[in-house]
Amino acid sequence: MYLTTEKKKEFFKTYGKSEQDTGASEAQIALFSYRISHLTEHLKLNKKDFGTQRSLLKLVGKRRRLLDYLKDIDIERYRAIIKSLNLRR
């Protein structure tokens, strides 16, 4: 499995306040970004996997909504997460 419990805890510890802070916007954005990159690599090899393609588009939309929310709430946290994850906007 590409996403283990330890890997998730690492994301939540790095981008959230603690390992149990699963609701932090930054932690969720980081987790979505990791999953998006994994699905993108999968789709490069399996071009006709339309179920995965749909899942990828849904994840991108979720991440976009979270980023918009974070931008409205606290612009500095938004800029920090964009810079740390190397996302373009």
N, C-alpha and C positions, 0 to 999 in steps of 0.2 A: 504494500500500500504506500502511496506516495506521500500521504499526509498522516503522520502518526500523532499520537497524543502528546508526545514530547515536543514535537515540532510546533504544535498548536500552543503549548504552554510557553515555548520560547518566544513566539510572536506576541502573546499576551504580556509576557514579562518585559519584553523589549519596548513595545509600543503602548502598553497599558500601564496602570499603576502597580499591578501585581499579576501573578499567574492566574488568579481567580477573577480578574477584571476583564471578563469577556465582552462586556458591553461598551467598552471604550471605542469611540469612532475610529481612532487611529489604529487600534488593534484589528478591528474588523476590516478596515481598508487594506492593511498589510496582508491579512489572511486572504482576502479576495484577490489581491494582486498576485500572490503566490499561486493560487488556484487558476487564475487567468493565464499566467505564464505556462503552467503545466498543460492546460487544455489547448493552448496555442501550439505547443510543441506536438501534442497528439494529432491536432488537425493538419499539421504539415505533412505527417505521414499518412493520415487517413482522410483524404479530401472529401469522401462521400459520406462521412459520419455526420448526418444531419441532426441527430439527437444531441450529440456533443456540441455541434455548432449552435444549436438553440440554447443549450445550457450556458455556453460561453457568452452569448449575447445577453442573457438574463443577468449573469454575474457582472458584466460590464455596466449594465444599467443600474444594478444595486450599488456598485462602487461609485458610479457617477452621482447618484442621489445622496449617498453618504458624504461625498466630497462637497456637494453643493450645500448640504446642511452644515457641515463644518465651516465652510466659507462664510455662511450667514451668521453663525454663532461666534466664531473666533478666527479672524483672518490670520493671526500669527500661527496658530496651531495648524491651519490649512497649509500655509506656506512651508512650515517645518516638515509636514508629512509628505508634501509634494517633492521637497528637496531630498529627503532621506530615502524615498522609494524611487527616485528618478522618474517620476511621472511627468508627462508633458501635458500642458494645459493651455 
